[in-house]
Amino acid sequence: MVKIAGGRLRGRTLQTPRDARVRPTTGRMREMLFSMLGARLPGAWVLDLFAGSGVFGIEAVSRGARGAVLVENDPQVASLIRANLQACRVSELALLVEASVLRPGLDLLLARWLPEHFGHPVAFDLIFMDPPYGQGAVAATLEMLASSTLMAPGCLAVAEHEAGGVAKGVAPAWHPMHNRRQGETQISFWQWSG
């Protein structure tokens, strides 16, 4: 179980899988991250990739994000996210998409489907990703995003990954900003300039 650390849903408990499939971002790490994001959240559109428990997307909505799209491919984990969205009563602001992040065409699917769901085009201001460690998924995801139309100008991508595993070979339109390390975990930031 993890708790929402801030905003109108502060203290709410979210369900997480009982096994090691999902490694939720710790409350301390989330608090540091959301503190750094500060004024970027109110009114932002958020994309939560490799969503796990959904805590990042739900907490972003709790802290004033306009809406969030959570992408998770594991059916059992996705059913927990759905339960968390309903328990927090944010289903109208947070959409769960059951798909693999690196599935070919996911960017096109989202670009076509989101306007139908929300009633208008959506361009993301903030993208969070917490993929399985050591598989090169951060660079592959940023590469996929770079060829899409999903980002708003100045979009910020934030990745949680293994310490020292800063993604190499990231698409040039993503400019590295800074990194923060806490124990064996690192958070890296990139700004979209495409």
N, C-alpha and C positions, 0 to 999 in steps of 0.2 A: 504494500500500500504506500502511496505517496500523497502528500498534501499540497494543495495550492498555497503558495507562499505569499501572494499579494493580490491586491485588487478586491473587487466586490465579492469574489468567491473564496477569499482567504480562509484557510483552515479546512476547506472541503477536502475530504479524502477520496482518492481515485483508486479503483481496482487495478491491479497489475497481475500479470501471469505469475504463477507460483514456481515456475522453473526459470532457467537461465536464458530463455529466448529473448527476453527484454531486459535491458540494463537502464532503468530510468535515471535521468539526470538528477543528481542529488539536490536537495533543497538549497544547500549552501551554494552550489554551482549555479543553480537557476537564479538565486537571489543576486549573485554577482553579475550574471548575464543581464538580467532585467534592469538592474541598476545602471549598467553601461548603456543599455538601449534607451532608457529614460524617455525623452520626449518623442522618440520615433514611434512609440506604440499607439498613442491615441489616434484613432481614425485610420490606422494602417490595415492593409490587407496582408495576411500572413499565410505562408505555405509551409506546412510542417511535414517534411519528408522522412520516411522511416519512422513513422509517428509513435510506435511502441504503445505506451499507455495513453498517449494523447495529451500528456501533461503540458507540453510546451504550447500547443495550439490553444488548449483550454485556458491556460494561465494568461496567454496573450489577450484573449477575449476578456478575461477577468480584469485585466489592466487597461482596457479601453480600445483594443483593436476593433476595427469595423467588422471584420470577419476573418475566418480561418478555414483553410482547406487542409485536411489531414490525410496523408497517403500512407497506407499500410497494406502489405500483401498477405500476411498470415491470417487466415480466416478466424482462428480462435482469438488472436490478439485484437483483430478488428471488431469482434463481437464485444470485447471488453471496452474498447473505445466507444462503441455505440452506447453501451450501458453508462459509461462515464458522461457522455454528452447529454444523455437523457436525465441522469441523476443531477447534473449541474444546471439543467434547463437551458442549455445553450445550443440545442440542435438547429435553431433557426439562424444562428450566427456561425456555426462551425459545421462544415460538410465533411463527411468521411468518404474517401474514395478508396475502394478495395482494389489495389493494383500494385504491381511491382514498379518501384521508382525508375528502374533502368529498363523497363519494358520499352521496346521500340514503339514510337508513336504516342507515348503517354503525354508528351507536351501538346501534341495536336488534339488528343482526346480532351485534355483539360481546356485548351483554348476554345474548343467548340462547345463543350458541355457546361462550363461555368456560366456563360451568359444565359443559357437556358434555365439554369437553376436559380441564379441570383437576379435575373431579369435585366442584366446589363453586363458589358465586358468587365473583366477583372484583371488588373495588373498588380502584381505583388510588390509590396514595399520592403518586405522582410521575409527571408527564406531561412528556415532552420532545418538542419539535417543531423541525424545521429545514427549513421549506418553501422553495420557490424565492423568491428575493428580489423585492420590489417588486410582488407580486400581491395583497396584502391577505389572504393566507391565514392569518396568525396570528389576526387578529380573527375571521375566518369560522370557524376551527377552535374557538376559545374559545366562540363563540356556539353552535356545534353541541354542544359538550361540556356547555354550561350547560343544555341541554334534555334531557340524558341522565341515566342513573342509574349512570354508570361511575365516579364519584369517591367516594373515602372522605372522611369529614369532615377538613377541613384540608388536602386535597390541594394539592400545589404544582405549578403549571405553569411550565415553563421554555421559552423560545423563543429560538432563535438567529436573528437577522435582520440586515438591513443597518443600519449605524450611523445614528442619527438617525431611523430608521423605526419608532419605537415605535408599536405598534398603537393606533389610536384607535377609539372605538366598541365597546370590549370590553364584554361582558355585565356588568351591575352586580354579579353574584354573584362575579365574579373581582376581587379587590382587588389593585391594583398594589402591589408591594413595593419592589423596587429594580432598577437596571440596572447592568451592567458593560460597558464598552467596551474593545475591543482592536483598534486600527487601524480597519479598515472594517467590523468586525463588532461586534455588540452582543448581549448576553444580557439578557433581561428576565424577571422573576419575577412571578407572580400567585398569590395564595392563594385557594382555594375556600371560600366561606362559605355555600353553598346548602344 
